[in-house]
Amino acid sequence: MDCRKVGELIQKLRKERGWTQKYLADKMNISDRTVSKWERGMSYPDVSLIPDVCRALSITEHEFFIACDD
């Protein structure tokens, strides 16, 4: 998985919803620093968090992986 693509997807979907990084982080019970790292392409969600990311952003896991595919 490409960290940059993951971050771009998360940021795009978050902004489309008008959410702050903090709002998304609170929704997922993680820190806003974590969301920031994802969006800057410094890391990506642990595989155990993918379902939570998808649920929070109202996308399927399939959509997530297709959008983040190299």
N, C-alpha and C positions, 0 to 999 in steps of 0.2 A: 504494500500500500504506500502511496506517495503522500508524505506528510503535508506537502503544500496543497495538494488537491483536496485532502480531507479538510484542512483548515479553510480553504476557499468555500467548500460546500457548507460547512457549519456556519461560517460567517454570513454567507449569502442567505441561507434559510433563516438564520436568527434575525438578520436585518429586515428581511421580508415581513417578518412578524412584528417588527418594531420593538424587539426586545434588546435589553442591554446584556452584556456578558454576565453581569451579576444576576440578572433575572433567570437566564438559562442555567447558570450554575446553581442557584437556589432550587430551581425546579428539579435538578438532578442530584442535589445534596453533595455537590463538589464545590471546590473553590473557584472564584472568578479568575484566579491566576492560571488554573488548569485550562479553562476555556480560552484564555488569552494565548497560552502556549500552543494549543491546537490551532487556533486561527492564524498564528504567525508561522505555522509550519515547523515548530520546534519539537513537537511530539504529536502523537495521535492517541485517540482513546484506547485504553486497554480493551482487549476483545470482550471482557466481561461487561464493559460499559456500552458496547455498541447497541444492544437492545434498548437501553435507557436513552441514549442519544436519539435513536430513531423514534422512540415513543414521544420524547419531548418535542421533536421537530415534525412529528406527524408524517413520517416517511417509513417505508418498509426497509428491512435490512437489505433486501435485494436492490432497491433504489440507491441505498447508501453505497454498497459495494460497486455497483455499476458506475456511479458518479465518481468514485474514488479510484477506479481501476487505472492502471498505468497505460 
